[in-house]
Amino acid sequence: MTSAVNVSELINQFEIAARLSAQGRLVARSPIHGGELARLALSSGDDATRAIDQAQAAFLDWRSVPAPRRGELIRLFAEELRAHKAALGLLITIENGKILQEGLGEVQEMIDICDFAVGLSRQLYGLTLATERPGHRMMETWHPLGVVGIVSAFNFPAAVWAWNAAIALVCGDALVWKPSEKTPLTALACQALLDRAAARFGGAPPGLSNVILGGPDLAEALADDPRVPLVSATGSTRMGRAVAPRIAARFGRAILELGGNNGMIVAPSADLALALRAALFAAAGTAGQRCTTLRRLFVHESIYDGFIARLKRAFAETVVGDPRDAQTLVGPLIDEAAYAAMQAALAEAGAEGGQVSGGERLHAQLWPEAFYARPALVETPRQTALVRRETFAPILYVLRYGALDEAIAAHNAVAQGLSSSIFTNDLREAELFLSSAGSDCGIVNVNIGPSGAEIGGAFGGEKETGGGREAGSDCWKAYMRRATNTINFSRDLPLAQGVRFDAPEGLG
Ligand code: UN1
């Protein structure tokens, strides 16, 4: 089925060969076959400090460049992304294992956020506010914040960085990026394209965007450094628990986008053909490795049997294989640890009375070091601790419900609060789910699955998902600092709240 995975052409195309090092301790692998793609040097703590130094120096220049001009850099970056969409999409597929359609989709998501950021570069509005004092004016000014630290995960190795980078750069900030150790080549390729855009732009300060490669110690270096006023971190709740208190200890700001345990309710009036396709894409797509992946499905008892039978068939027939092949819908898991976690969860599900279908390893003969698995569907009588935990793999837990109130309560009875959806054609049900008494997530959809959000909205969620919001809407405000300005153009000095404080005779 497969041809060899050859990454050297892409390494040449992105001109990142200089960053490779035969003796390097960071090994880039492809989950397609599990083998090594390249070796790179790990960044040290000193490298992290140097990157922050450079970014800080660049920030001092960049903050004074007019925002629409900063937008021009991002416009040029989007041109580079458009020109290299096929190559970058393929590199993402090779390094992450998501199918090529999704690799290309990830690059499109980068282009979309760049376009959004270019428009935004002329719209960093502040308000003019009503002042209680005569002869005064009060307004808000938004200023660049400083160095933004970005910690990103393997599952969206390019797009999540771009959400942060494109917005932060038009806001006048500089960047230090610590990508996942599992996807260093994609990170270097992204940085190379931004460097090309900067060369064409002319006059971008050196060190405006930096990549440091390595493990959690580098994320902690960003978390601890007071010269990094904002750290945007995407990954597991465990990672968030490690970095968030360190950022808070120095009163830094954090945008946290952590675990999800996303649900979908399928109500009796739902368009079941749509619900079926949505559930399949959201649960099995990206091999279940999105933060927004569908993990819990609540199906009304009146339609349960027929719907679940069809869904099981869809899971069983989904083509799992080389993510570069056009007919493949599900690629490999990122690594053996992900496969082991999936198998452990399925064993636990079976032991506690769940009915497991699928989940078995595939293509082990062909690629003994790669980990392909059939997406699993688990019919479970109860929402156990296992179901309430996020296992980052294609496992869909299915539960039967009778009353919508109960389904909503069960839906919300998890620690995470990222994304959610309901399939219904009943207006009352849809509006209840969207209301304050409905889903408690940051993303709440009707007749659309929980995954695959577009960039125009704010992305993120509540509770253990971390509360951060990134990408569109007004998320840019997190990347700037707000100053409230009051200007007196009168010849008096009235005090707010009518306070009288009469100066001694003869003063002024
Ligand atoms: C993630 O999984 O970290 O909504 C991000 C989605 C994508 C982004 C997912 N646009 O599924």
Residues whose N, C-alpha, C, O or C-beta is under 5 A from the ligand:
A	BS01	UN1	F156 R290 C291 T292 S451 G452 A453
